[in-house]
Amino acid sequence: MALLDIAEVAERSGLAPSALRYYERRGLIASEGRNGLRRTFRSEVLVRLSLVACARASGFTLAEIARFVTATPDDTELRLHLAAKAEQLDAEIDRLTRMRASLRHAAVCTRSPLVECPEFKQAISDAPAA
């Protein structure tokens, strides 16, 4: 079992040691102990930190993430919440996909102004895919 000290985890994850200590206090990660004054972590903590970063970028709060990482299969209320979050993400993905299509068109469009281009407008306003 490879142990990493807090400085190594901070360097590999791109997070400050203070953020790692905060995440530990919030129950998002767990240290294995100490090497002198420094906390040590299993290398698997990097996977957990990737999950936290992805969830944060997707709009989850730290409280929601903490609940998720400690959930059991019997947590029906959490499962309903996760399903609702998945629906929100689907809507966001649809919006971002439309915006990407619009930007790609705008990058090659010769219409002036670009935002008046019918194809640009269509890409922005397309109804979400079912």
C-alpha positions as CSV (number, residue, x, y, z in Angstrom):
1,M,0.0,0.0,0.0
2,A,1.6,3.2,-1.2
3,L,1.2,6.2,1.1
4,L,1.5,9.7,-0.1
5,D,2.1,12.7,2.2
6,I,-0.1,15.7,2.0
7,A,2.4,17.6,-0.1
8,E,2.5,14.9,-2.7
9,V,-1.3,14.7,-2.8
10,A,-1.5,18.4,-3.2
11,E,1.0,18.5,-6.0
12,R,-0.6,15.6,-7.9
13,S,-4.2,16.9,-7.4
14,G,-3.5,20.5,-7.9
15,L,-5.2,21.3,-4.6
16,A,-3.7,23.3,-1.7
17,P,-2.9,21.3,1.4
18,S,-5.5,23.5,3.2
19,A,-8.2,22.3,0.8
20,L,-7.2,18.7,1.4
21,R,-7.5,19.2,5.2
22,Y,-10.9,20.9,4.6
23,Y,-12.0,18.0,2.4
24,E,-10.9,15.6,5.2
25,R,-12.9,17.5,7.8
26,R,-16.0,17.4,5.5
27,G,-15.7,13.6,5.1
28,L,-14.8,13.7,1.4
29,I,-11.4,12.0,1.9
30,A,-9.7,10.2,4.8
31,S,-6.0,10.2,5.8
32,E,-4.3,7.1,6.9
33,G,-2.4,8.8,9.7
34,R,0.7,10.9,9.9
35,N,4.3,10.8,9.0
36,G,5.7,13.2,11.6
37,L,3.4,16.3,11.4
38,R,2.2,15.6,7.8
39,R,-0.9,13.7,7.0
40,T,-0.5,10.6,4.8
41,F,-3.0,9.3,2.3
42,R,-3.4,6.1,0.3
43,S,-2.8,6.7,-3.4
44,E,-6.5,5.9,-4.0
45,V,-7.3,9.3,-2.6
46,L,-6.3,10.8,-6.0
47,V,-9.3,8.9,-7.6
48,R,-11.6,10.3,-4.9
49,L,-10.3,13.8,-5.5
50,S,-11.0,13.3,-9.2
51,L,-14.5,12.4,-8.3
52,V,-14.9,15.4,-6.1
53,A,-13.5,17.7,-8.8
54,C,-15.8,16.3,-11.5
55,A,-18.8,16.5,-9.2
56,R,-18.0,20.1,-8.2
57,A,-17.6,21.1,-11.9
58,S,-21.0,19.5,-12.5
59,G,-22.7,21.7,-9.9
60,F,-22.7,19.4,-6.8
61,T,-22.1,21.1,-3.5
62,L,-19.5,19.6,-1.1
63,A,-22.4,18.5,1.2
64,E,-24.0,16.6,-1.7
65,I,-20.7,15.0,-2.6
66,A,-20.0,14.0,1.0
67,R,-23.4,12.4,1.2
68,F,-22.8,10.6,-2.1
69,V,-19.4,9.2,-1.1
70,T,-20.9,7.7,2.1
71,A,-24.1,6.4,0.6
72,T,-25.3,2.9,0.7
73,P,-27.5,1.1,-1.8
74,D,-30.4,1.4,0.6
75,D,-30.4,5.2,0.5
76,T,-33.6,5.7,-1.5
77,E,-33.8,9.5,-0.9
78,L,-30.3,10.0,-2.2
79,R,-31.0,7.9,-5.3
80,L,-34.0,10.1,-6.1
81,H,-31.7,13.2,-5.6
82,L,-29.1,11.7,-7.9
83,A,-31.6,10.9,-10.6
84,A,-32.8,14.5,-10.4
85,K,-29.2,15.8,-10.7
86,A,-28.7,13.5,-13.7
87,E,-31.8,15.2,-15.4
88,Q,-30.3,18.6,-14.6
89,L,-27.0,17.5,-16.2
90,D,-28.8,16.3,-19.3
91,A,-30.4,19.7,-19.7
92,E,-27.0,21.4,-19.2
93,I,-25.3,19.1,-21.7
94,D,-28.1,19.9,-24.3
95,R,-27.6,23.6,-23.7
96,L,-23.8,23.4,-24.0
97,T,-24.1,21.2,-27.2
98,R,-26.3,23.8,-28.8
99,M,-23.9,26.5,-27.9
100,R,-20.9,24.5,-29.2
101,A,-22.8,24.0,-32.5
102,S,-23.5,27.7,-32.7
103,L,-19.9,28.7,-32.0
104,R,-18.6,26.2,-34.6
105,H,-20.9,27.8,-37.2
106,A,-20.0,31.3,-36.2
107,A,-16.3,30.5,-36.6
108,V,-16.8,30.0,-40.4
109,C,-19.9,32.1,-41.0
110,T,-19.6,35.2,-43.3
111,R,-22.9,36.9,-42.1
112,S,-22.6,40.2,-40.4
113,P,-23.4,40.4,-37.6
114,L,-22.8,36.8,-36.8
115,V,-25.7,36.6,-34.3
116,E,-28.2,37.5,-37.0
117,C,-27.2,34.4,-39.1
118,P,-30.3,32.1,-39.4
119,E,-28.2,29.0,-39.0
120,F,-26.6,30.4,-35.8
121,K,-30.0,31.3,-34.4
122,Q,-31.3,27.8,-35.3
123,A,-28.4,26.1,-33.5
124,I,-29.0,28.2,-30.4
125,S,-32.8,27.7,-30.3
126,D,-33.1,24.1,-31.3
127,A,-35.4,22.2,-28.9
128,P,-33.7,19.7,-26.6
129,A,-33.3,16.2,-28.1
130,A,-35.7,13.7,-26.6
